[in-house]
Amino acid sequence: MRSSTQGQTEYERGAGRLFETVIAAGGAEVGFGDQVRAALDAGLALLASEPELADLVALQPYECGQSLLGSHLSWVDRYAGLLRRAARFSPEANANPSFVEPALLGGVRWQIADSVLADRVVQLPELAPKLTRFVLSYYLPPELAASFAG
């Protein structure tokens, strides 16, 4: 059995790898919609290729106590900041209240967790169009959000 410190260290390493993957993919794109789609594609592909990592980042924070949940919420804040900054520099994106990004990320995490629990981790990349549209629908007109999902 691993200690809570080991679990937190493992979580931080895994969450960091996922974050770096998302940054690299999203940062390689120019427009907001393309950044969101590329980040989701890359993140979901990584998680699909490493089911243990998908379980670690999507389920473990809610199963392992307050210290790991605190780390998870810190990562959610980092992702929210990325999304908020990318939207701010997009001329077509609407501004949202600050609670929107963490709520959106919670929805994305829930979809990933649901796939992990249903033993569909290898199919995570199939969620990219749906999740792209979900995230972008809070920033862009419906037709434009849908165009990045296809």
N, CA, C and O atoms as a GROMACS GRO file, in nm:
protein
  600
    1MET      N    1   0.085  -0.119   0.000
    1MET     CA    2   0.000   0.000   0.000
    1MET      C    3   0.089   0.125   0.000
    1MET      O    4   0.185   0.132   0.077
    2ARG      N    5   0.060   0.221  -0.083
    2ARG     CA    6   0.144   0.340  -0.090
    2ARG      C    7   0.095   0.444   0.011
    2ARG      O    8  -0.023   0.449   0.046
    3SER      N    9   0.189   0.526   0.057
    3SER     CA   10   0.154   0.630   0.153
    3SER      C   11   0.084   0.744   0.081
    3SER      O   12   0.087   0.754  -0.042
    4SER      N   13   0.022   0.832   0.160
    4SER     CA   14  -0.045   0.947   0.098
    4SER      C   15   0.056   1.039   0.031
    4SER      O   16   0.025   1.102  -0.070
    5THR      N   17   0.178   1.047   0.087
    5THR     CA   18   0.283   1.128   0.026
    5THR      C   19   0.324   1.070  -0.110
    5THR      O   20   0.342   1.144  -0.206
    6GLN      N   21   0.339   0.938  -0.116
    6GLN     CA   22   0.371   0.873  -0.243
    6GLN      C   23   0.260   0.896  -0.344
    6GLN      O   24   0.286   0.925  -0.461
    7GLY      N   25   0.135   0.882  -0.299
    7GLY     CA   26   0.021   0.903  -0.388
    7GLY      C   27   0.015   1.045  -0.441
    7GLY      O   28  -0.016   1.068  -0.558
    8GLN      N   29   0.046   1.140  -0.354
    8GLN     CA   30   0.044   1.279  -0.397
    8GLN      C   31   0.157   1.307  -0.496
    8GLN      O   32   0.138   1.378  -0.595
    9THR      N   33   0.275   1.252  -0.469
    9THR     CA   34   0.388   1.270  -0.561
    9THR      C   35   0.357   1.208  -0.697
    9THR      O   36   0.384   1.268  -0.801
   10GLU      N   37   0.300   1.089  -0.695
   10GLU     CA   38   0.261   1.021  -0.819
   10GLU      C   39   0.156   1.104  -0.894
   10GLU      O   40   0.164   1.119  -1.016
   11TYR      N   41   0.060   1.156  -0.820
   11TYR     CA   42  -0.043   1.239  -0.882
   11TYR      C   43   0.019   1.365  -0.945
   11TYR      O   44  -0.013   1.399  -1.059
   12GLU      N   45   0.105   1.432  -0.872
   12GLU     CA   46   0.168   1.555  -0.923
   12GLU      C   47   0.247   1.526  -1.050
   12GLU      O   48   0.241   1.604  -1.145
   13ARG      N   49   0.321   1.418  -1.053
   13ARG     CA   50   0.397   1.382  -1.174
   13ARG      C   51   0.304   1.356  -1.292
   13ARG      O   52   0.326   1.407  -1.402
   14GLY      N   53   0.200   1.278  -1.268
   14GLY     CA   54   0.106   1.246  -1.375
   14GLY      C   55   0.031   1.368  -1.424
   14GLY      O   56   0.016   1.389  -1.544
   15ALA      N   57  -0.017   1.448  -1.331
   15ALA     CA   58  -0.089   1.570  -1.368
   15ALA      C   59   0.002   1.665  -1.444
   15ALA      O   60  -0.040   1.732  -1.538
   16GLY      N   61   0.128   1.671  -1.403
   16GLY     CA   62   0.225   1.756  -1.472
   16GLY      C   63   0.250   1.710  -1.615
   16GLY      O   64   0.260   1.793  -1.706
   17ARG      N   65   0.260   1.579  -1.635
   17ARG     CA   66   0.280   1.526  -1.772
   17ARG      C   67   0.161   1.560  -1.861
   17ARG      O   68   0.178   1.600  -1.976
   18LEU      N   69   0.041   1.543  -1.807
   18LEU     CA   70  -0.079   1.575  -1.884
   18LEU      C   71  -0.084   1.724  -1.917
   18LEU      O   72  -0.116   1.761  -2.030
   19PHE      N   73  -0.052   1.807  -1.821
   19PHE     CA   74  -0.053   1.952  -1.840
   19PHE      C   75   0.047   1.993  -1.949
   19PHE      O   76   0.014   2.073  -2.036
   20GLU      N   77   0.168   1.937  -1.943
   20GLU     CA   78   0.269   1.970  -2.045
   20GLU      C   79   0.224   1.925  -2.184
   20GLU      O   80   0.250   1.994  -2.282
   21THR      N   81   0.158   1.812  -2.192
   21THR     CA   82   0.107   1.762  -2.320
   21THR      C   83   0.002   1.857  -2.376
   21THR      O   84   0.003   1.889  -2.495
   22VAL      N   85  -0.087   1.901  -2.291
   22VAL     CA   86  -0.194   1.993  -2.332
   22VAL      C   87  -0.135   2.128  -2.375
   22VAL      O   88  -0.177   2.184  -2.476
   23ILE      N   89  -0.040   2.179  -2.299
   23ILE     CA   90   0.023   2.307  -2.334
   23ILE      C   91   0.094   2.298  -2.469
   23ILE      O   92   0.079   2.386  -2.554
   24ALA      N   93   0.171   2.191  -2.488
   24ALA     CA   94   0.246   2.176  -2.614
   24ALA      C   95   0.152   2.169  -2.734
   24ALA      O   96   0.178   2.232  -2.836
   25ALA      N   97   0.046   2.093  -2.722
   25ALA     CA   98  -0.047   2.077  -2.834
   25ALA      C   99  -0.126   2.205  -2.860
   25ALA      O  100  -0.137   2.250  -2.974
   26GLY      N  101  -0.182   2.263  -2.755
   26GLY     CA  102  -0.262   2.385  -2.771
   26GLY      C  103  -0.179   2.503  -2.815
   26GLY      O  104  -0.225   2.586  -2.893
   27GLY      N  105  -0.057   2.511  -2.764
   27GLY     CA  106   0.031   2.622  -2.798
   27GLY      C  107   0.081   2.620  -2.940
   27GLY      O  108   0.129   2.721  -2.992
   28ALA      N  109   0.071   2.504  -3.004
   28ALA     CA  110   0.117   2.492  -3.143
   28ALA      C  111   0.014   2.546  -3.241
   28ALA      O  112   0.042   2.558  -3.360
   29GLU      N  113  -0.104   2.578  -3.193
   29GLU     CA  114  -0.212   2.627  -3.278
   29GLU      C  115  -0.228   2.778  -3.263
   29GLU      O  116  -0.185   2.837  -3.164
   30VAL      N  117  -0.291   2.841  -3.363
   30VAL     CA  118  -0.306   2.985  -3.362
   30VAL      C  119  -0.439   3.031  -3.306
   30VAL      O  120  -0.441   3.116  -3.217
   31GLY      N  121  -0.550   2.980  -3.354
   31GLY     CA  122  -0.682   3.026  -3.312
   31GLY      C  123  -0.733   2.955  -3.188
   31GLY      O  124  -0.693   2.842  -3.160
   32PHE      N  125  -0.821   3.020  -3.116
   32PHE     CA  126  -0.875   2.968  -2.992
   32PHE      C  127  -0.942   2.831  -3.010
   32PHE      O  128  -0.912   2.738  -2.936
   33GLY      N  129  -1.030   2.818  -3.108
   33GLY     CA  130  -1.098   2.691  -3.131
   33GLY      C  131  -1.000   2.580  -3.164
   33GLY      O  132  -1.013   2.467  -3.115
   34ASP      N  133  -0.901   2.610  -3.247
   34ASP     CA  134  -0.799   2.510  -3.281
   34ASP      C  135  -0.713   2.475  -3.160
   34ASP      O  136  -0.672   2.360  -3.145
   35GLN      N  137  -0.685   2.572  -3.075
   35GLN     CA  138  -0.607   2.545  -2.953
   35GLN      C  139  -0.682   2.449  -2.861
   35GLN      O  140  -0.624   2.354  -2.810
   36VAL      N  141  -0.810   2.475  -2.841
   36VAL     CA  142  -0.891   2.389  -2.753
   36VAL      C  143  -0.898   2.249  -2.811
   36VAL      O  144  -0.880   2.151  -2.739
   37ARG      N  145  -0.926   2.237  -2.940
   37ARG     CA  146  -0.938   2.105  -3.003
   37ARG      C  147  -0.804   2.030  -2.995
   37ARG      O  148  -0.802   1.911  -2.961
   38ALA      N  149  -0.694   2.096  -3.026
   38ALA     CA  150  -0.563   2.030  -3.023
   38ALA      C  151  -0.528   1.985  -2.881
   38ALA      O  152  -0.475   1.875  -2.861
   39ALA      N  153  -0.557   2.069  -2.783
   39ALA     CA  154  -0.528   2.034  -2.644
   39ALA      C  155  -0.610   1.913  -2.600
   39ALA      O  156  -0.557   1.822  -2.536
   40LEU      N  157  -0.738   1.911  -2.634
   40LEU     CA  158  -0.822   1.796  -2.600
   40LEU      C  159  -0.778   1.671  -2.673
   40LEU      O  160  -0.771   1.563  -2.613
   41ASP      N  161  -0.747   1.683  -2.802
   41ASP     CA  162  -0.700   1.566  -2.878
   41ASP      C  163  -0.576   1.506  -2.813
   41ASP      O  164  -0.568   1.385  -2.794
   42ALA      N  165  -0.480   1.590  -2.781
   42ALA     CA  166  -0.354   1.541  -2.725
   42ALA      C  167  -0.372   1.484  -2.585
   42ALA      O  168  -0.317   1.378  -2.553
   43GLY      N  169  -0.447   1.553  -2.501
   43GLY     CA  170  -0.470   1.505  -2.365
   43GLY      C  171  -0.545   1.373  -2.363
   43GLY      O  172  -0.508   1.282  -2.289
   44LEU      N  173  -0.648   1.363  -2.443
   44LEU     CA  174  -0.726   1.238  -2.447
   44LEU      C  175  -0.644   1.124  -2.506
   44LEU      O  176  -0.657   1.010  -2.462
   45ALA      N  177  -0.561   1.153  -2.605
   45ALA     CA  178  -0.474   1.049  -2.662
   45ALA      C  179  -0.375   0.998  -2.558
   45ALA      O  180  -0.353   0.877  -2.547
   46LEU      N  181  -0.316   1.089  -2.482
   46LEU     CA  182  -0.223   1.047  -2.377
   46LEU      C  183  -0.294   0.958  -2.276
   46LEU      O  184  -0.243   0.851  -2.241
   47LEU      N  185  -0.409   1.001  -2.229
   47LEU     CA  186  -0.483   0.923  -2.129
   47LEU      C  187  -0.527   0.787  -2.184
   47LEU      O  188  -0.527   0.688  -2.112
   48ALA      N  189  -0.564   0.783  -2.311
   48ALA     CA  190  -0.605   0.656  -2.373
   48ALA      C  191  -0.487   0.560  -2.383
   48ALA      O  192  -0.504   0.438  -2.372
   49SER      N  193  -0.369   0.614  -2.403
   49SER     CA  194  -0.250   0.528  -2.415
   49SER      C  195  -0.196   0.484  -2.280
   49SER      O  196  -0.115   0.392  -2.272
   50GLU      N  197  -0.240   0.550  -2.173
   50GLU     CA  198  -0.194   0.518  -2.039
   50GLU      C  199  -0.313   0.513  -1.942
   50GLU      O  200  -0.339   0.609  -1.870
   51PRO      N  201  -0.385   0.401  -1.942
   51PRO     CA  202  -0.504   0.391  -1.857
   51PRO      C  203  -0.478   0.419  -1.709
   51PRO      O  204  -0.566   0.472  -1.641
   52GLU      N  205  -0.360   0.386  -1.660
   52GLU     CA  206  -0.329   0.414  -1.519
   52GLU      C  207  -0.326   0.564  -1.493
   52GLU      O  208  -0.368   0.610  -1.387
   53LEU      N  209  -0.276   0.639  -1.590
   53LEU     CA  210  -0.272   0.784  -1.577
   53LEU      C  211  -0.413   0.841  -1.581
   53LEU      O  212  -0.445   0.933  -1.505
   54ALA      N  213  -0.498   0.787  -1.667
   54ALA     CA  214  -0.638   0.833  -1.674
   54ALA      C  215  -0.706   0.810  -1.540
   54ALA      O  216  -0.778   0.898  -1.491
   55ASP      N  217  -0.686   0.693  -1.481
   55ASP     CA  218  -0.744   0.664  -1.351
   55ASP      C  219  -0.688   0.759  -1.245
   55ASP      O  220  -0.762   0.812  -1.162
   56LEU      N  221  -0.559   0.780  -1.250
   56LEU     CA  222  -0.492   0.866  -1.151
   56LEU      C  223  -0.548   1.008  -1.152
   56LEU      O  224  -0.580   1.062  -1.046
   57VAL      N  225  -0.559   1.068  -1.269
   57VAL     CA  226  -0.600   1.209  -1.273
   57VAL      C  227  -0.751   1.229  -1.269
   57VAL      O  228  -0.798   1.335  -1.227
   58ALA      N  229  -0.827   1.130  -1.312
   58ALA     CA  230  -0.973   1.148  -1.318
   58ALA      C  231  -1.046   1.095  -1.195
   58ALA      O  232  -1.152   1.148  -1.159
   59LEU      N  233  -0.993   0.993  -1.132
   59LEU     CA  234  -1.065   0.930  -1.021
   59LEU      C  235  -0.996   0.944  -0.886
   59LEU      O  236  -1.062   0.971  -0.785
   60GLN      N  237  -0.865   0.927  -0.882
   60GLN     CA  238  -0.796   0.922  -0.754
   60GLN      C  239  -0.814   1.044  -0.665
   60GLN      O  240  -0.823   1.028  -0.543
   61PRO      N  241  -0.818   1.165  -0.718
   61PRO     CA  242  -0.835   1.281  -0.628
   61PRO      C  243  -0.964   1.274  -0.546
   61PRO      O  244  -0.970   1.328  -0.435
   62TYR      N  245  -1.064   1.208  -0.599
   62TYR     CA  246  -1.192   1.202  -0.529
   62TYR      C  247  -1.204   1.076  -0.443
   62TYR      O  248  -1.303   1.058  -0.372
   63GLU      N  249  -1.103   0.990  -0.450
   63GLU     CA  250  -1.105   0.867  -0.372
   63GLU      C  251  -0.999   0.863  -0.262
   63GLU      O  252  -1.003   0.776  -0.175
   64CYS      N  253  -0.906   0.957  -0.265
   64CYS     CA  254  -0.789   0.946  -0.177
   64CYS      C  255  -0.775   1.055  -0.071
   64CYS      O  256  -0.668   1.066  -0.010
   65GLY      N  257  -0.874   1.132  -0.047
   65GLY     CA  258  -0.867   1.227   0.064
   65GLY      C  259  -0.834   1.369   0.025
   65GLY      O  260  -0.813   1.402  -0.092
   66GLN      N  261  -0.831   1.453   0.128
   66GLN     CA  262  -0.821   1.597   0.111
   66GLN      C  263  -0.690   1.645   0.048
   66GLN      O  264  -0.691   1.737  -0.033
   67SER      N  265  -0.577   1.584   0.084
   67SER     CA  266  -0.451   1.636   0.032
   67SER      C  267  -0.443   1.618  -0.120
   67SER      O  268  -0.397   1.707  -0.191
   68LEU      N  269  -0.487   1.503  -0.168
   68LEU     CA  270  -0.484   1.480  -0.313
   68LEU      C  271  -0.590   1.565  -0.383
   68LEU      O  272  -0.567   1.613  -0.494
   69LEU      N  273  -0.703   1.582  -0.320
   69LEU     CA  274  -0.807   1.667  -0.378
   69LEU      C  275  -0.758   1.812  -0.386
   69LEU      O  276  -0.785   1.882  -0.484
   70GLY      N  277  -0.685   1.857  -0.285
   70GLY     CA  278  -0.626   1.991  -0.289
   70GLY      C  279  -0.530   2.007  -0.405
   70GLY      O  280  -0.531   2.110  -0.472
   71SER      N  281  -0.447   1.907  -0.429
   71SER     CA  282  -0.355   1.910  -0.544
   71SER      C  283  -0.433   1.915  -0.674
   71SER      O  284  -0.399   1.991  -0.765
   72HIS      N  285  -0.538   1.835  -0.682
   72HIS     CA  286  -0.621   1.832  -0.803
   72HIS      C  287  -0.682   1.970  -0.830
   72HIS      O  288  -0.681   2.018  -0.943
   73LEU      N  289  -0.734   2.033  -0.727
   73LEU     CA  290  -0.796   2.165  -0.745
   73LEU      C  291  -0.693   2.269  -0.789
   73LEU      O  292  -0.726   2.362  -0.862
   74SER      N  293  -0.571   2.254  -0.744
   74SER     CA  294  -0.463   2.343  -0.788
   74SER      C  295  -0.438   2.326  -0.938
   74SER      O  296  -0.416   2.424  -1.010
   75TRP      N  297  -0.442   2.201  -0.986
   75TRP     CA  298  -0.424   2.177  -1.130
   75TRP      C  299  -0.544   2.230  -1.208
   75TRP      O  300  -0.527   2.283  -1.318
   76VAL      N  301  -0.664   2.216  -1.155
   76VAL     CA  302  -0.783   2.271  -1.221
   76VAL      C  303  -0.765   2.422  -1.239
   76VAL      O  304  -0.798   2.476  -1.344
   77ASP      N  305  -0.713   2.489  -1.137
   77ASP     CA  306  -0.688   2.633  -1.147
   77ASP      C  307  -0.589   2.664  -1.259
   77ASP      O  308  -0.605   2.763  -1.331
   78ARG      N  309  -0.487   2.581  -1.275
   78ARG     CA  310  -0.389   2.603  -1.383
   78ARG      C  311  -0.454   2.588  -1.520
   78ARG      O  312  -0.434   2.671  -1.609
   79TYR      N  313  -0.532   2.481  -1.537
   79TYR     CA  314  -0.602   2.462  -1.664
   79TYR      C  315  -0.701   2.575  -1.689
   79TYR      O  316  -0.713   2.623  -1.802
   80ALA      N  317  -0.772   2.618  -1.586
   80ALA     CA  318  -0.867   2.728  -1.601
   80ALA      C  319  -0.796   2.854  -1.647
   80ALA      O  320  -0.846   2.927  -1.732
   81GLY      N  321  -0.679   2.880  -1.591
   81GLY     CA  322  -0.601   2.996  -1.633
   81GLY      C  323  -0.560   2.989  -1.779
   81GLY      O  324  -0.565   3.089  -1.850
   82LEU      N  325  -0.520   2.872  -1.824
   82LEU     CA  326  -0.484   2.854  -1.965
   82LEU      C  327  -0.603   2.884  -2.056
   82LEU      O  328  -0.591   2.957  -2.154
   83LEU      N  329  -0.716   2.827  -2.021
   83LEU     CA  330  -0.836   2.846  -2.102
   83LEU      C  331  -0.879   2.992  -2.102
   83LEU      O  332  -0.914   3.046  -2.207
   84ARG      N  333  -0.876   3.054  -1.987
   84ARG     CA  334  -0.915   3.195  -1.974
   84ARG      C  335  -0.823   3.285  -2.057
   84ARG      O  336  -0.870   3.374  -2.128
   85ARG      N  337  -0.691   3.262  -2.048
   85ARG     CA  338  -0.596   3.344  -2.125
   85ARG      C  339  -0.613   3.324  -2.275
   85ARG      O  340  -0.611   3.420  -2.351
   86ALA      N  341  -0.630   3.200  -2.316
   86ALA     CA  342  -0.649   3.174  -2.460
   86ALA      C  343  -0.775   3.244  -2.511
   86ALA      O  344  -0.774   3.302  -2.620
   87ALA      N  345  -0.882   3.238  -2.434
   87ALA     CA  346  -1.006   3.303  -2.475
   87ALA      C  347  -0.990   3.455  -2.479
   87ALA      O  348  -1.045   3.521  -2.568
   88ARG      N  349  -0.916   3.509  -2.385
   88ARG     CA  350  -0.898   3.655  -2.377
   88ARG      C  351  -0.831   3.708  -2.504
   88ARG      O  352  -0.858   3.821  -2.545
   89PHE      N  353  -0.743   3.628  -2.564
   89PHE     CA  354  -0.672   3.674  -2.683
   89PHE      C  355  -0.742   3.638  -2.813
   89PHE      O  356  -0.688   3.659  -2.921
   90SER      N  357  -0.862   3.584  -2.801
   90SER     CA  358  -0.939   3.547  -2.918
   90SER      C  359  -1.045   3.653  -2.946
   90SER      O  360  -1.130   3.677  -2.860
   91PRO      N  361  -1.042   3.715  -3.062
   91PRO     CA  362  -1.140   3.820  -3.090
   91PRO      C  363  -1.284   3.768  -3.097
   91PRO      O  364  -1.377   3.845  -3.074
   92GLU      N  365  -1.302   3.640  -3.129
   92GLU     CA  366  -1.439   3.589  -3.141
   92GLU      C  367  -1.494   3.531  -3.011
   92GLU      O  368  -1.614   3.500  -3.004
   93ALA      N  369  -1.412   3.515  -2.911
   93ALA     CA  370  -1.456   3.452  -2.786
   93ALA      C  371  -1.524   3.552  -2.692
   93ALA      O  372  -1.478   3.665  -2.675
   94ASN      N  373  -1.633   3.508  -2.633
   94ASN     CA  374  -1.704   3.588  -2.533
   94ASN      C  375  -1.632   3.575  -2.399
   94ASN      O  376  -1.571   3.472  -2.370
   95ALA      N  377  -1.639   3.678  -2.320
   95ALA     CA  378  -1.587   3.673  -2.183
   95ALA      C  379  -1.690   3.601  -2.095
   95ALA      O  380  -1.810   3.612  -2.118
   96ASN      N  381  -1.642   3.529  -1.996
   96ASN     CA  382  -1.729   3.456  -1.904
   96ASN      C  383  -1.692   3.490  -1.760
   96ASN      O  384  -1.579   3.532  -1.733
   97PRO      N  385  -1.785   3.472  -1.668
   97PRO     CA  386  -1.750   3.487  -1.526
   97PRO      C  387  -1.642   3.385  -1.488
   97PRO      O  388  -1.629   3.282  -1.554
   98SER      N  389  -1.566   3.414  -1.385
   98SER     CA  390  -1.451   3.331  -1.349
   98SER      C  391  -1.486   3.189  -1.307
   98SER      O  392  -1.398   3.103  -1.307
   99PHE      N  393  -1.610   3.161  -1.272
   99PHE     CA  394  -1.646   3.025  -1.232
   99PHE      C  395  -1.667   2.932  -1.351
   99PHE      O  396  -1.676   2.811  -1.332
  100VAL      N  397  -1.675   2.986  -1.472
  100VAL     CA  398  -1.709   2.904  -1.589
  100VAL      C  399  -1.599   2.802  -1.620
  100VAL      O  400  -1.629   2.685  -1.642
  101GLU      N  401  -1.474   2.845  -1.623
  101GLU     CA  402  -1.366   2.752  -1.661
  101GLU      C  403  -1.355   2.632  -1.566
  101GLU      O  404  -1.349   2.519  -1.614
  102PRO      N  405  -1.353   2.653  -1.434
  102PRO     CA  406  -1.349   2.534  -1.346
  102PRO      C  407  -1.471   2.442  -1.365
  102PRO      O  408  -1.458   2.320  -1.356
  103ALA      N  409  -1.587   2.501  -1.391
  103ALA     CA  410  -1.706   2.419  -1.415
  103ALA      C  411  -1.692   2.338  -1.544
  103ALA      O  412  -1.725   2.220  -1.547
  104LEU      N  413  -1.642   2.401  -1.649
  104LEU     CA  414  -1.619   2.330  -1.775
  104LEU      C  415  -1.519   2.216  -1.756
  104LEU      O  416  -1.540   2.105  -1.805
  105LEU      N  417  -1.412   2.245  -1.685
  105LEU     CA  418  -1.310   2.144  -1.662
  105LEU      C  419  -1.364   2.029  -1.578
  105LEU      O  420  -1.325   1.914  -1.598
  106GLY      N  421  -1.454   2.058  -1.486
  106GLY     CA  422  -1.520   1.953  -1.411
  106GLY      C  423  -1.603   1.863  -1.501
  106GLY      O  424  -1.608   1.741  -1.481
  107GLY      N  425  -1.668   1.923  -1.599
  107GLY     CA  426  -1.745   1.844  -1.695
  107GLY      C  427  -1.657   1.755  -1.780
  107GLY      O  428  -1.693   1.641  -1.809
  108VAL      N  429  -1.542   1.808  -1.822
  108VAL     CA  430  -1.446   1.730  -1.900
  108VAL      C  431  -1.395   1.614  -1.814
  108VAL      O  432  -1.389   1.500  -1.860
  109ARG      N  433  -1.357   1.643  -1.690
  109ARG     CA  434  -1.306   1.539  -1.601
  109ARG      C  435  -1.412   1.432  -1.577
  109ARG      O  436  -1.380   1.313  -1.572
  110TRP      N  437  -1.537   1.473  -1.564
  110TRP     CA  438  -1.644   1.376  -1.541
  110TRP      C  439  -1.657   1.281  -1.660
  110TRP      O  440  -1.675   1.161  -1.642
  111GLN      N  441  -1.648   1.334  -1.781
  111GLN     CA  442  -1.657   1.249  -1.900
  111GLN      C  443  -1.541   1.149  -1.904
  111GLN      O  444  -1.560   1.033  -1.940
  112ILE      N  445  -1.422   1.195  -1.867
  112ILE     CA  446  -1.306   1.105  -1.864
  112ILE      C  447  -1.326   1.000  -1.755
  112ILE      O  448  -1.303   0.881  -1.779
  113ALA      N  449  -1.368   1.041  -1.636
  113ALA     CA  450  -1.391   0.947  -1.527
  113ALA      C  451  -1.497   0.844  -1.564
  113ALA      O  452  -1.482   0.726  -1.533
  114ASP      N  453  -1.602   0.888  -1.629
  114ASP     CA  454  -1.708   0.796  -1.671
  114ASP      C  455  -1.652   0.690  -1.765
  114ASP      O  456  -1.688   0.572  -1.756
  115SER      N  457  -1.564   0.730  -1.855
  115SER     CA  458  -1.502   0.634  -1.948
  115SER      C  459  -1.409   0.538  -1.874
  115SER      O  460  -1.404   0.419  -1.905
  116VAL      N  461  -1.335   0.590  -1.776
  116VAL     CA  462  -1.247   0.504  -1.697
  116VAL      C  463  -1.331   0.399  -1.622
  116VAL      O  464  -1.299   0.280  -1.624
  117LEU      N  465  -1.436   0.444  -1.558
  117LEU     CA  466  -1.521   0.353  -1.480
  117LEU      C  467  -1.590   0.249  -1.569
  117LEU      O  468  -1.617   0.138  -1.524
  118ALA      N  469  -1.618   0.285  -1.692
  118ALA     CA  470  -1.685   0.193  -1.785
  118ALA      C  471  -1.585   0.110  -1.865
  118ALA      O  472  -1.624   0.039  -1.957
  119ASP      N  473  -1.458   0.120  -1.830
  119ASP     CA  474  -1.352   0.046  -1.899
  119ASP      C  475  -1.346   0.079  -2.048
  119ASP      O  476  -1.328  -0.009  -2.132
  120ARG      N  477  -1.362   0.210  -2.079
  120ARG     CA  478  -1.356   0.258  -2.217
  120ARG      C  479  -1.241   0.359  -2.234
  120ARG      O  480  -1.252   0.453  -2.314
  121VAL      N  481  -1.134   0.341  -2.162
  121VAL     CA  482  -1.024   0.437  -2.165
  121VAL      C  483  -0.965   0.449  -2.306
  121VAL      O  484  -0.935   0.559  -2.351
  122VAL      N  485  -0.948   0.336  -2.374
  122VAL     CA  486  -0.888   0.342  -2.508
  122VAL      C  487  -0.975   0.420  -2.606
  122VAL      O  488  -0.928   0.461  -2.712
  123GLN      N  489  -1.101   0.441  -2.572
  123GLN     CA  490  -1.192   0.515  -2.659
  123GLN      C  491  -1.200   0.663  -2.623
  123GLN      O  492  -1.280   0.736  -2.681
  124LEU      N  493  -1.120   0.708  -2.528
  124LEU     CA  494  -1.124   0.850  -2.489
  124LEU      C  495  -1.108   0.947  -2.606
  124LEU      O  496  -1.179   1.048  -2.609
  125PRO      N  497  -1.020   0.921  -2.703
  125PRO     CA  498  -1.010   1.018  -2.814
  125PRO      C  499  -1.141   1.043  -2.889
  125PRO      O  500  -1.157   1.147  -2.951
  126GLU      N  501  -1.233   0.948  -2.883
  126GLU     CA  502  -1.362   0.966  -2.948
  126GLU      C  503  -1.446   1.076  -2.883
  126GLU      O  504  -1.541   1.126  -2.942
  127LEU      N  505  -1.408   1.113  -2.760
  127LEU     CA  506  -1.481   1.221  -2.690
  127LEU      C  507  -1.439   1.361  -2.737
  127LEU      O  508  -1.507   1.459  -2.706
  128ALA      N  509  -1.330   1.371  -2.809
  128ALA     CA  510  -1.276   1.503  -2.846
  128ALA      C  511  -1.378   1.593  -2.916
  128ALA      O  512  -1.390   1.709  -2.876
  129PRO      N  513  -1.451   1.546  -3.017
  129PRO     CA  514  -1.548   1.637  -3.080
  129PRO      C  515  -1.654   1.688  -2.983
  129PRO      O  516  -1.684   1.807  -2.979
  130LYS      N  517  -1.710   1.598  -2.904
  130LYS     CA  518  -1.814   1.634  -2.807
  130LYS      C  519  -1.761   1.731  -2.703
  130LYS      O  520  -1.827   1.830  -2.672
  131LEU      N  521  -1.642   1.704  -2.649
  131LEU     CA  522  -1.586   1.791  -2.546
  131LEU      C  523  -1.541   1.925  -2.604
  131LEU      O  524  -1.551   2.027  -2.536
  132THR      N  525  -1.493   1.926  -2.728
  132THR     CA  526  -1.457   2.051  -2.793
  132THR      C  527  -1.579   2.141  -2.805
  132THR      O  528  -1.575   2.259  -2.772
  133ARG      N  529  -1.687   2.083  -2.853
  133ARG     CA  530  -1.810   2.161  -2.868
  133ARG      C  531  -1.861   2.208  -2.733
  133ARG      O  532  -1.906   2.322  -2.719
  134PHE      N  533  -1.855   2.121  -2.632
  134PHE     CA  534  -1.898   2.155  -2.496
  134PHE      C  535  -1.821   2.276  -2.446
  134PHE      O  536  -1.882   2.373  -2.400
  135VAL      N  537  -1.689   2.273  -2.453
  135VAL     CA  538  -1.608   2.383  -2.402
  135VAL      C  539  -1.630   2.509  -2.484
  135VAL      O  540  -1.654   2.617  -2.429
  136LEU      N  541  -1.621   2.497  -2.614
  136LEU     CA  542  -1.630   2.616  -2.700
  136LEU      C  543  -1.768   2.680  -2.699
  136LEU      O  544  -1.781   2.799  -2.728
  137SER      N  545  -1.871   2.604  -2.668
  137SER     CA  546  -2.007   2.660  -2.669
  137SER      C  547  -2.025   2.770  -2.565
  137SER      O  548  -2.120   2.848  -2.574
  138TYR      N  549  -1.937   2.779  -2.468
  138TYR     CA  550  -1.945   2.885  -2.368
  138TYR      C  551  -1.873   3.012  -2.413
  138TYR      O  552  -1.882   3.116  -2.347
  139TYR      N  553  -1.803   3.004  -2.523
  139TYR     CA  554  -1.725   3.118  -2.571
  139TYR      C  555  -1.764   3.166  -2.710
  139TYR      O  556  -1.754   3.284  -2.740
  140LEU      N  557  -1.810   3.075  -2.794
  140LEU     CA  558  -1.832   3.106  -2.935
  140LEU      C  559  -1.978   3.086  -2.974
  140LEU      O  560  -2.051   3.012  -2.907
  141PRO      N  561  -2.022   3.149  -3.081
  141PRO     CA  562  -2.157   3.121  -3.132
  141PRO      C  563  -2.169   2.971  -3.164
  141PRO      O  564  -2.070   2.907  -3.200
  142PRO      N  565  -2.289   2.915  -3.150
  142PRO     CA  566  -2.307   2.770  -3.167
  142PRO      C  567  -2.250   2.712  -3.297
  142PRO      O  568  -2.186   2.607  -3.296
  143GLU      N  569  -2.272   2.781  -3.407
  143GLU     CA  570  -2.224   2.729  -3.536
  143GLU      C  571  -2.071   2.725  -3.540
  143GLU      O  572  -2.013   2.630  -3.592
  144LEU      N  573  -2.009   2.826  -3.485
  144LEU     CA  574  -1.862   2.830  -3.484
  144LEU      C  575  -1.806   2.725  -3.390
  144LEU      O  576  -1.708   2.658  -3.425
  145ALA      N  577  -1.866   2.709  -3.273
  145ALA     CA  578  -1.821   2.604  -3.180
  145ALA      C  579  -1.832   2.467  -3.244
  145ALA      O  580  -1.742   2.384  -3.230
  146ALA      N  581  -1.941   2.443  -3.314
  146ALA     CA  582  -1.964   2.314  -3.378
  146ALA      C  583  -1.861   2.289  -3.490
  146ALA      O  584  -1.825   2.174  -3.516
  147SER      N  585  -1.816   2.394  -3.556
  147SER     CA  586  -1.721   2.376  -3.667
  147SER      C  587  -1.587   2.319  -3.620
  147SER      O  588  -1.518   2.255  -3.698
  148PHE      N  589  -1.550   2.340  -3.495
  148PHE     CA  590  -1.424   2.287  -3.443
  148PHE      C  591  -1.442   2.143  -3.393
  148PHE      O  592  -1.343   2.073  -3.369
  149ALA      N  593  -1.565   2.101  -3.377
  149ALA     CA  594  -1.592   1.967  -3.325
  149ALA      C  595  -1.590   1.862  -3.436
  149ALA      O  596  -1.573   1.743  -3.410
  150GLY      N  597  -1.608   1.906  -3.559
  150GLY     CA  598  -1.621   1.812  -3.669
  150GLY      C  599  -1.498   1.759  -3.726
  150GLY      O  600  -1.503   1.679  -3.820
   0.00000   0.00000   0.00000
